[in-house]
Amino acid sequence: MMFFSPGLVRARVLTGLVELVSAHGGDAFALVCDAGISPACLDDPEATMPVAAFAKLMRLGAETLDLPDFGQRLATYQDITVLGAIALIAQNAETVGEALEDILRHYTYHATATRSRLTREGDMVRLQHGHDLSLSIEDRRQIIEHMFMNTVGILRTLTQHPGHDWQVHFDFNPYLPPERYAEAYRCAVNFGAEGCWLGFPAELLDIRLAGVNTGLRVAGERYIRTVLRRHPLDISLQVKDLIQCQLGTSNCSLPLIAQQLAISGATLQRRLAEQGTCFEDIIDTVRQQRAKELLSVVTLSTQRIAECLGYSSQTSLTRACRRWFGTSPKNLRRRESSV
């Protein structure tokens, strides 16, 4: 079984779904079920679900209710509290810049597959968003538009700035008249860009937030650290990272990896099973990927490669290569070198 780490997101992103769907004569419960999401997520904002299922939900909502901007509309029912404990931390930062850094630093608590970056380019700041997911064009568009509508709203909340001089950039083509986008985002919206990002004046980063409570900020940080340790959204990805760092050492075993995650071995096995994988599958896939990399280094002996992969003998490496690639390490090395 190949290792696959699904993107997960907190059910807080469903905030306002019932109201939006009901306002247009739809059935939110049916939509959630059709998207493969547990209806329990409607009542438990801290629950998690696959990002792909959430994207499918928005696509189904757009198709069923004839609302092509469903993702954007859903975001209008939400505010900074959609981030849960991250909002508590951000709203108690000293400045807007620190608040945004806090959000990006802790975002894996909210969603695992999102990749965001904040860069300063002279007098402007670029806040870029993307996803490490394979989604259909329509599903990806719904996800991106939902995220950027939320991002614009959160930035307006933090800065108390109207943001009419901001710019939203999308790497896809518009599906509605461009003026509809400008009306929705209340700023310029451009298409066909390289990546998806929000641009705004760098001076906004220096705005100091009012009513800062350092105690609440610390409490929020502590809460997220605890939750991510005890109830991580993507524990399989954490296990994979630890294995990659320790493959070939005595630490690369389930009991020791579980200890590093501050949970029992049985709990680790159960949580991996909930994500459709197991420790053995993850370490096998990491070994397969590492083996292909190491076999391309002609100066490394197969004995040394076996040791680097945590095998006790070359025989174990040979058996594994035949299972993974259908041939021996020697033949694989010869085949790769001839390409």
Stockholm file with secondary structure:
# STOCKHOLM 1.0

chainA/1-339         MMFFSPGLVRARVLTGLVELVSAHGGDAFALVCDAGISPACLDDPEATMPVAAFAKLMRLGAETLDLPDFGQRLATYQDITVLGAIALIAQNAETVGEALEDILRHYTYHATATRSRLTREGDMVRLQHGHDLSLSIEDRRQIIEHMFMNTVGILRTLTQHPGHDWQVHFDFNPYLPPERYAEAYRCAVNFGAEGCWLGFPAELLDIRLAGVNTGLRVAGERYIRTVLRRHPLDISLQVKDLIQCQLGTSNCSLPLIAQQLAISGATLQRRLAEQGTCFEDIIDTVRQQRAKELLSVVTLSTQRIAECLGYSSQTSLTRACRRWFGTSPKNLRRRESSV
#=GR chainA/1-339 SS CCCCCCCEEEGGGGTTHHHHHHHTTCCHHHHHHHTTCCGGGGTCTTCEEEHHHHHHHHHHHHHHHTCTTHHHHHHTTCCGGGGTHHHHHHTTSSBHHHHHHHHHHHGGGTBSSEEEEEEEETTEEEEEEEESSCCCHHHHHHHHHHHHHHHHHHHHHHHCCCCTTCEEECSSCCSSCHHHHHHHHTSEEECSCSSEEEEEEGGGGGCBCSSCCHHHHHHHHHHHHHHHHHSCTTHHHHHHHHHHHHTTSTTCSHHHHHHHTTSCHHHHHHHHHHTTCCHHHHHHHHHHHHHHHHHTCTTSCHHHHHHHTTCSSHHHHHHHHHHHHSSCHHHHHHHHHTC
#=GC SS_cons         CCCCCCCEEEGGGGTTHHHHHHHTTCCHHHHHHHTTCCGGGGTCTTCEEEHHHHHHHHHHHHHHHTCTTHHHHHHTTCCGGGGTHHHHHHTTSSBHHHHHHHHHHHGGGTBSSEEEEEEEETTEEEEEEEESSCCCHHHHHHHHHHHHHHHHHHHHHHHCCCCTTCEEECSSCCSSCHHHHHHHHTSEEECSCSSEEEEEEGGGGGCBCSSCCHHHHHHHHHHHHHHHHHSCTTHHHHHHHHHHHHTTSTTCSHHHHHHHTTSCHHHHHHHHHHTTCCHHHHHHHHHHHHHHHHHTCTTSCHHHHHHHTTCSSHHHHHHHHHHHHSSCHHHHHHHHHTC
//
